[in-house]
Amino acid sequence: QVQLLESGGGLVQAGTSLRLSCAASGRTFSSYTMGWFRRAPGKEREFVAAISRTGGSTDYADSVKGHFTFSRDNAKNTAYLQMNSLKPEDTAVYYCAATTRGWKTIGQYPYWGQGTQVTVSS
């Protein structure tokens, strides 16, 4: 198993940046594909980004493509979501997740963090 802990959320103004971190403990971090998902108020949880085990491949939701960047440092057992040019519609609880068999589908991720709140004011 792997345990995940997100950090870095907060209240920011539109147009600014935040970097979320996801620290992992337990089994070897590099064994897992990592994902970020978010749940906005009144909406279902949705895919944000995914990164392969080595970090060589990434994928993004259309809504964040070009202003979010997902990276990982396997030596530090940590994944990062750099969020630039934030918009009010990016307001959500952000969750990191880990899987050994999956990519963009929520149900493919068995391991989840507790989430971190991001609020973007206009």
C-alpha positions as CSV (number, residue, x, y, z in Angstrom):
1,Q,0.0,0.0,0.0
2,V,0.9,3.7,-0.3
3,Q,-0.2,6.6,1.9
4,L,-0.7,10.0,0.3
5,L,-0.7,13.4,1.8
6,E,-1.5,16.6,-0.2
7,S,-0.4,20.1,0.8
8,G,-0.1,23.5,-0.7
9,G,-3.7,24.5,-1.1
10,G,-5.0,27.9,-0.1
11,L,-7.0,31.0,-1.0
12,V,-5.5,33.0,-3.9
13,Q,-6.6,35.6,-6.4
14,A,-7.3,34.8,-10.1
15,G,-4.3,34.9,-12.3
16,T,-1.8,33.8,-9.6
17,S,-0.1,30.5,-9.0
18,L,-0.1,27.6,-6.5
19,R,2.0,24.5,-6.3
20,L,0.4,21.4,-4.7
21,S,2.5,18.6,-3.3
22,C,1.6,15.0,-2.8
23,A,4.0,13.2,-0.4
24,A,3.9,9.4,-0.5
25,S,5.0,6.8,2.0
26,G,4.8,3.0,2.1
27,R,5.6,1.0,-1.0
28,T,8.0,2.2,-3.6
29,F,6.7,5.5,-5.0
30,S,8.1,4.9,-8.4
31,S,5.9,1.8,-8.8
32,Y,2.8,4.0,-9.2
33,T,1.2,6.0,-11.8
34,M,0.0,9.2,-10.1
35,G,-3.1,11.3,-10.7
36,W,-4.6,14.5,-9.6
37,F,-8.4,14.9,-9.4
38,R,-10.6,17.6,-8.1
39,R,-14.1,18.1,-6.9
40,A,-15.7,21.5,-7.3
41,P,-18.7,22.5,-5.2
42,G,-21.8,20.8,-6.3
43,K,-19.9,18.7,-8.9
44,E,-18.6,15.2,-9.3
45,R,-14.9,14.5,-8.8
46,E,-13.1,14.9,-12.1
47,F,-9.7,14.0,-13.7
48,V,-7.1,16.8,-13.7
49,A,-3.8,15.2,-14.7
50,A,-1.8,12.0,-14.7
51,I,1.9,11.2,-14.8
52,S,3.6,7.9,-15.6
53,R,5.9,6.1,-13.2
54,T,9.1,7.7,-14.6
55,G,7.5,11.1,-15.2
56,G,8.1,10.7,-18.9
57,S,4.4,10.8,-19.9
58,T,1.7,13.2,-18.7
59,D,-1.9,13.8,-19.6
60,Y,-4.2,16.7,-18.7
61,A,-7.9,17.5,-18.8
62,D,-8.6,20.0,-21.5
63,S,-9.7,22.6,-18.9
64,V,-6.2,22.8,-17.4
65,K,-4.0,22.0,-20.4
66,G,-1.4,24.7,-20.8
67,H,-1.7,26.2,-17.3
68,F,-1.2,23.2,-15.0
69,T,2.0,21.1,-15.0
70,F,2.3,17.7,-13.3
71,S,5.8,16.5,-12.2
72,R,7.3,14.0,-9.8
73,D,10.5,13.5,-8.0
74,N,10.9,9.8,-7.3
75,A,13.9,10.3,-5.1
76,K,11.8,12.5,-2.8
77,N,8.6,10.3,-3.1
78,T,6.7,13.4,-4.0
79,A,4.5,14.6,-6.9
80,Y,3.7,18.2,-7.7
81,L,1.0,20.0,-9.5
82,Q,2.1,23.5,-10.6
83,M,-1.0,25.6,-11.2
84,N,-0.5,28.8,-13.1
85,S,-3.0,31.5,-14.2
86,L,-5.6,30.2,-11.8
87,K,-9.2,30.9,-12.5
88,P,-12.3,31.0,-10.2
89,E,-13.5,27.8,-11.9
90,D,-10.4,26.0,-10.6
91,T,-11.8,26.3,-7.1
92,A,-12.1,22.7,-5.8
93,V,-10.8,20.2,-3.4
94,Y,-7.7,18.6,-5.1
95,Y,-6.9,15.0,-4.5
96,C,-3.8,13.0,-5.4
97,A,-4.2,9.4,-6.1
98,A,-2.0,6.4,-7.0
99,T,-2.5,3.3,-9.1
100,T,-0.5,0.5,-10.6
101,R,-3.0,-0.1,-13.3
102,G,-4.8,3.0,-14.6
103,W,-4.5,6.4,-16.1
104,K,-7.4,8.8,-16.3
105,T,-10.3,6.9,-14.8
106,I,-11.2,7.6,-11.1
107,G,-12.2,4.0,-10.5
108,Q,-8.7,2.8,-11.5
109,Y,-7.1,4.5,-8.5
110,P,-7.2,2.6,-5.2
111,Y,-5.1,4.9,-3.2
112,W,-6.2,8.5,-2.3
113,G,-5.1,11.4,-0.2
114,Q,-7.4,13.4,2.0
115,G,-7.5,16.4,-0.4
116,T,-6.5,20.0,-0.2
117,Q,-8.7,23.0,-0.8
118,V,-7.9,25.5,-3.5
119,T,-10.0,28.6,-3.6
120,V,-9.5,31.2,-6.4
121,S,-11.2,34.5,-5.9
122,S,-12.1,36.8,-8.8
